């Protein structure tokens, strides 16, 4: 290795270390949810308290084990790892990335594209439900292992779970990378342990390996469809976390996630499921807790402790996914501007969203105290998972057609097979509607209503602002005509505006009421592109608005939806030759227009949606902080708009 390679860390050995570190970090953040599914999946399938119980028999155990294996292979390995994760928006994945690509590539797609985009928003809304349910069911299922160790500890399960969840959300502000470094080694230990325990279980009944053949899954569905269909509502728990793999792709990259899944996570989970199946074949009474009963008596308490750590990590996977989805939704106009903290200088995708964090924590605690057990939450969990997976699969095939031009007949075959599997799971979970499956649908519908209402409200406000502000070219002409009656003061003023079609309200008010303008006026518009990041050399566009001698310049700054929109930093890249003189940016004043929303009488939206839009506006992040404006040089001027 050359000295230069040693200094920069770009030699072969350094690259290998970096790749390994990224894989370990991914193991610590991405795979927690799907990696802890073995704790409760098999137990839920054979739960005698289920409204549609699956009887314990040799045929049913083989059928369930085979269905779990092939469900994981088809949904996680094929749909997500091999297919969906090939469609990314400059490295970013998840259902919001698919919506972005759909909007970009099908601007003239008509009703089909619009319906699919709306469906995608509903899928993103369901993911928020998944993000609330996962921490509750995961941590509860691990702490319930204490009941196997000592039944007298049952009353302590819920309080211990609540304490752990509060601690988890309190450390989120430290960032994904820090969490991943701590959690990575723990998850490696977790997967190795469940693999070893699975192998130990298999040795008691090696015939369970036959369940790897798809014939057992197919025969179970064909010969015992009435049982197998209802079993699917619990079997789907084995693929929980698949969407988190996709949503977190921007944090670690497709390659690291694929290697972690195929190299460690998939084999470990499969061995655990087969081991539990063998244990149930040996003694049907083991359905009470087949995962923990795989361990010898002396090892059960350490296993509970390790499982607790692993389920905390499982929660991390969907929490970081929720941050990504919320951030992208806000940038694309489906949610208000949220305060976002970037927790890594190296990776822009690693973020922390305080408002989402505290909302999730409150919701998770409510679910824990309301449902009390993981079994009660299992029915709700499956509905959120299957809904999101089905919508992601549908959007993938549409985007694949737009991106690659794949022949329709090939897409048709793939969509028929994969969507057929997804819809079968959806149908099975709908049978649990009155038993808890209504919860994620309610959460999803609520989030979907908020997101679509905010999008519609923004359109109304934007149109009204355009009418109130008037066109920018006319305003510049008016300013030149009244130059004699307007005082000019030294310095630079920066007015943030939505575009260069209209005049900033703050600039208009300053001139009409104060009759004063600054020597240098910069009207700055921020555009959020449908890409994660915009290169620095493509960020700034300057327009003199038709005159090179009036000191008024329009600047457009383009940011990606994962970029930090730092306005002062962007302005410092300006060339004085294109700004009609040297700007005094170190002492510049920044002007913001703040809008008070009021419910008007115009039939723009239903009255309840107007109230919802106005209420949602209160969570909008402070604009000065969002754009990194200096507090001591920022002036806010108010106005109002009727919605």
PESUL-V99666 format. One record per helix or strand of 3 or more residues. SS is the DSSP state (h for helix, s for strand). FROM is the first residue (numbers start at 1). TO is the last residue. If there is no record, write none. Layout:
# PESUL-V99666
ss=SS from=FROM to=TO
ss=SS from=FROM to=TO
This chain:
# PESUL-V99666
ss=h from=3 to=8
ss=h from=12 to=29
ss=h from=32 to=35
ss=h from=37 to=39
ss=h from=41 to=45
ss=h from=58 to=86
ss=h from=95 to=105
ss=h from=110 to=143
ss=h from=145 to=149
ss=h from=151 to=153
ss=h from=156 to=170
ss=h from=172 to=174
ss=h from=176 to=204
ss=h from=206 to=212
ss=h from=214 to=223
ss=h from=225 to=239
ss=h from=242 to=247
ss=h from=249 to=252
ss=h from=254 to=282
ss=h from=284 to=288
ss=h from=290 to=293
ss=h from=297 to=331
ss=h from=354 to=371
ss=h from=374 to=404
ss=h from=408 to=430
ss=h from=433 to=435
ss=h from=438 to=469
ss=h from=472 to=481
ss=h from=483 to=485
ss=s from=487 to=497
ss=h from=505 to=514
ss=s from=516 to=529
ss=h from=536 to=538
ss=s from=540 to=543
ss=s from=552 to=560
ss=h from=567 to=571
ss=h from=576 to=578
ss=h from=585 to=587
ss=s from=589 to=598
ss=h from=607 to=617
ss=h from=623 to=626
ss=h from=631 to=633
ss=s from=634 to=642
